[in-house]
């Protein structure tokens, strides 16, 4: 497909919708074109991962470490990021409009 994944797509790759994710540790995963929508992710590490073309709109990210991850062409709109680490991330062409940072 030439468009990012959406929650109403019939076939999705990895997808989280209205989900709570807590105290996970993921490192060096390749999970591009993942969909995360209307979810709460907290106290989680997602380090050095390929998250290119990821769609994660309208989420709450609380104490999440995304360091070293690739967000090329990712859609991060309208999410809240509280105590989130984006150190050394690739954010090339990422859409971050309407986000809240604390």
N, C-alpha and C positions, 0 to 999 in steps of 0.2 A: 504494500500500500504506500501511497505517497503522502498520506496524512498521519498525524500522530494518533495513537490509540485513544478510544473513547469508551466510557462505561457501557454504552449501549451496543458496542460492537459484538457481533455474534461469536467471533473467534478472537480471543485475547491471549497474549502471552501471560506473563506474571501479572496478577491484578489484585489490588486490595481496595475494597469499596466499603465505606462505613465500618471500618475495622479498627481495633486497637492493637498496636504493636508496642510491646514494652520489654526492655532489658534483653535485646538481641544484640549479637555481635557478628557482623558480616564483614568479610575482608576479601578483596581481590575477586569479586564476582563480576561476571559479564552478564548484565540483565538489561540490555537496551530495550526501548519501546515498552517499558513497564507502565502500568496505570495505577496510580494511588489517588483515590478521591474520597473526600469527606471523612478522613480518618484521623486518628490521633497516634502519633509515633513519639515515644518518650524513652529517655534513658537508654538510647540505642546507638551503636556504632556501625556506620556503613562506610568503611574506609577503603580507599583505593579501588573503587568499583566503577565499571563502565555503566553509567546511567544515561547515556546519550539518548536523545529523543524521548526521554522519560516525561510522562504527564503526571504532575502531582499538584492538582489545584484544590483549593478550599480545604486544606489540612491544617492541623496544629502539630508543629514539630517542637518538642520540649526537650532540651538537653540531648541533642543529637549531634554526633560527630560525623560529618561528611568529608573530612579532610582527604585530600589527594584524589577525590573522585572526579569523573568526567561528566559534566552536565551539558555537553554540546547540543544545541537545538532543543533543550529541555523546556517544558512549559511549567513554570513555578508560580503562576499567577494566583493571587488572592489567598495565599497561605500565610499562616503566622509562624514566625521562627523565633523561639524564645531560648536563649542560651545555646545557639547552634553554631558549630564550627565549620566554616567553609574554607579553611586554610589550604592554600595550594590547589584549589579546585579549578578545573577548566569550565568556564561559564560562557564560552563562545556562542553567540547567537541565542543564549538562553533568555526567555521572556520572564521577567521578574516584576512586571507591573502589578500594582495593588497589593504588594506584600507588606507584612508587618514585621519589623525587626525589633527585638528587645535585647 
